[in-house]
């Protein structure tokens, strides 16, 4: 039985697009303010670590734009050219975000290492108290943004919003590194500032690798976990007329689940009755698991050992 209803627009997509757009806009405005604040603090307080942190926040602005575009495209209804929808564009957005983070992290790390090994770090002026204050403000603000974005990412199981949330967390952690480096430099250890920049770069690169790995897993038809598949199987078996589950395959398509299912039924029933059993299984799974977008249910005649 082919599920033609999977070609219809998802009613939750419009809500998701609206919320994701709002989250991205909140993130963009906040990061613009933080970038200006941290860049000014870095320049006036002579803090290389704070300037590196400002560059990281500037990359957040670009990442929010990427997420916003990816979410808008992925929320489009299925069409003739994309009958299974556009969800994988979220994965494309996450891959682009991972690339941006890798470039930003690599650039910051290389520049900081050059300062350390060239000896320039020893001649650096101790940063002012303004840099410390900016680091504290950044940590608190970015941590709040992380929890705000993550809550919506979990609600809609959005790859792009999940990537965006961890980008916010990486910025909070990088500001912690900046805070430690600035404090160390003010205590008379100037090399702590470029060391802090190296730590910031490491955080950024770690998040980039994690986002890249998650996006690739979703783009290559990665199966669901054993727990999810067992739950799907139990739901099918609980429906009247189902005597067994002979085949169950799952795959992730973006942030949605596709299911291929073969069930066993009494071979003596009519075609109409078999079709009704398949419809019951289909509706039960879609009702119980909203992340399931498409189900193919095939009915086989039960073998002797499967008959009651």
N, C-alpha and C positions, 0 to 999 in steps of 0.2 A: 504494500500500500504506500503510495507516494503522498507525502504531506504537502499539499499545495498551499496550505495556510501559512507555511513558513515564508512564503513570498510576500505576505502582507506586511505593511509597516508596523513596527513595534510601538505601542502606545507609550512605553516608558522612555523612548528615545528622545522625544521632545522635552520631557522633564530633565533628562540627563544632559542634553545639550544646553538648556537654560542654566542649570546648576553649574556645569563645567565651565561655561562662559563666565559666570559670575566669579567662580573660584579663580580662574585665570586672570580676570581683570583686577580682583583684589590683590592677587600676587604681583601683577605688573606694577600697580600703583605703589604698593609697599616697597617693592624692590627699587623703583625709581627714586623714592625718597631715601632709602637706605644707601643706595649707590652714591648719591650726591653727598649725604652725610658722611659716609666713610671716606670718600675721596677727599672731601674738604678736610676731614680730621687727619687723614694721612699726610696731606700736603702741609697743613699748618703745623702739625705736631711732628713732622719729619719722621713718619713711620712707614717703612717699606712694607711691613706685614699688613698694615691697615690698607695700604694702596692695593696689595694683592687681594685682600678680602673684598675691596670695592670692585675689583675686576670680576671676582666670582659673583658678586651680586648683579653686576651688569650682565653676566651670562644668564642669570635667572630671568632677566627681562626678555632676552631672546628666546629662552626655553619656554616661557609662558606663551609667546607668540606661536611657537611650534605646536605646543599642546592645544592651543585654541584652534588653530587651523586643522590639526589632526582630528580633534573631537567633532568639529563641524562636518568634515568629510565623512567620518565614520558613522555619524548619526543619520546620514541620508538613507532614505528608504530603498529597498532593492529595486533595480530597474532591469531593462532588457540586457544591458551589457554586464550587469553585476547582480544576477538573480539570487545570490546568497548574501547580498548586503555588502557593506563597505567597512565592516569592523576592523579589518586588518590594517586600515589606514592609521588606526591608533598605534599599532606596532611600528609602522613606518615613522610616525612622529616620535615614538620612544627611541628608535634607532638613531634618528637625527639628533635627539637630545643627548644620547650617549656620546655621539661624535663631538658635539659642541663641548661637553664636559671634558672629554679626553684631550681636546686641543687646549682648553683653558688650563686644565691641571698640568699638562706637559709643559706649557709655556711658563707658568708660575714656578714649577719645580726646577726647570733648567736655569732660569734667571737667578733663583735663590742659591742653587749650587755654585754658580759662577761667582756670586758674591762671597760665598764661604771659602772656596778654594783659591780665589784670586787675592784674598786678604782685604778686600774692600770693606768687609763687615766690621773689621777692627777700627776703621776710621769713621764709621757712621756716627752721626750725632744721636744722643739718647732721645727717644721719642717723648713728647709732652703728655700731660695728663689727659688732654682731649682725646688722644687715641685710645686710652684705656676706657674712657666713658663711652666712646663710640662702639667699642667691642662689646661692652655689657649690653647696650641697647640692641645691638645686632643679635646677640645670643637670645635674648628674651623674645624679640620680635619674630625671628626665624623659627624658633621652637613653637611659638603659637601658630605660625603659618603651617608648620609641618602637621600638627594635630588637626587643624582645620581642613587642610587638603586631604589628609589621609582618611578622615571620617567620610568624606564624599567618595573617595576612591573605593573604600570598602563597600559602601552602600550600592554603588553601581558596578563594582568589579571592573573598574576602568584601568587599563594598562598605562595609558598616558597620564592620568591623574596620579596613579601610584608612583610613576617615575618622577612626576613633578613634586610629590610630597617628599620623596627621599632626596631630591635635589635641595629642597628647603632644609632638610635635616643636615645635609652635607655642609650647607652654608653656616648653619648654627655651630656645627662641630669645627669648621674652619675658623670661626670667630673665637671659639675657645682656644684654639692654637694660637691665634693672633694675640689674644689676651695674655696668654702665658709668655709668648715671645716679647711682647711690649713690656710686661712687668719685669722680665729678666733683663732686658736692655736698660731699663730705668734703674735697675739695681747694680749696674756696672758690668754687665756681660753682653756687649753689643751683638755678638754672634748669635744670640738667642733669636733676634728678629728674622734673619734669613732661615734659621732652623725652623722657626714657626711657619714660614712660607713653604718650606719643604713638607711639613706636616699637613698644611692646608692642601697642597698639591696631591699628597697621598690619599687624603680623604676624598677629594674630587675624583681621582682616577678609580678608586675602589667603587664608588657609587656608579661611575660610568660603566665599569665592567659588569656590575650587577644588573643594571638596567638593560644593557646589551644582551646579556644571557637570557633574561626573562622574555624580552621581545622576540629573540630568535626561537625560543622554545614554543612560543605561541604561533609563530609563522610556519613552523615545520610540522604542523598537525600532531603536536604532542598529546598523548592520551591523558585522560583524567587520572586522579589517584585511585588506588585500589578501594579506598573507603567510599569514594563517590560512585564507583562502578558497582560495588556491593549494594549500596543504597538504591541505585537504579534497578538492580536485579530484584531486590526484595519488593520494591514497589510494583514491578511487573507481575511477580508471582502472587501478590496479594489480590490481584484482580480476578473476578469470577470468570471461569472458563479457561484460565491459563494453567496448563498442566506442567509446564516447564519452560525454562529459558535455555535455548540451544546455542545462541550466539549473542554476544554483546560487545560492540566496539564503540569507543568514544574518541573524539578528537576535539581539541580546542581550536576554534576559529576566531582569532582575536581574543576577546574576553567572553565569548559565548561557547556553548557546548553543543556538538552535533552527535547524534546517537544512531547507530544501526543495530536493530534488535530483531532476533528471530525467536518466536515463541511457539510452543507446542499446544495444540488443541485437539479435542475429540475428532477423529477423522469421519465420524458418521454425521456430524452437523452440516447444515447447509452453508453455501458460500456466504449468504447474507449474515448468518449467525457468526461465522468466522470473522467477517468484516466488522461486525459490531464489537467483538472481543478486542480486535486490534484497535478500534477507535477508543474503547474504554481504557486500554493500556496507554495509548497516546495521550489522551486527555489527562489521565492521572499523573503521568510523569511531567507534563508541561505545567500542570497546576501545582504540583509539589516542588518542582525545581524550576524557578523562573529563569535561571541562567541557561536552560536548555532552549535553543532556538529552533532546531530542526530534528525531527525523529522519523526514521524509516522503520516501520513495523511490518514484518513478514510473518505469516502464519503457516506453520508446518503441521502435517498430521502427526499426532503423538505416536511414538513407538510403543510396543507392548509394555515395556517396563515403566513408561510414563503414564499409562492409563490408570485411573483410580481403581 
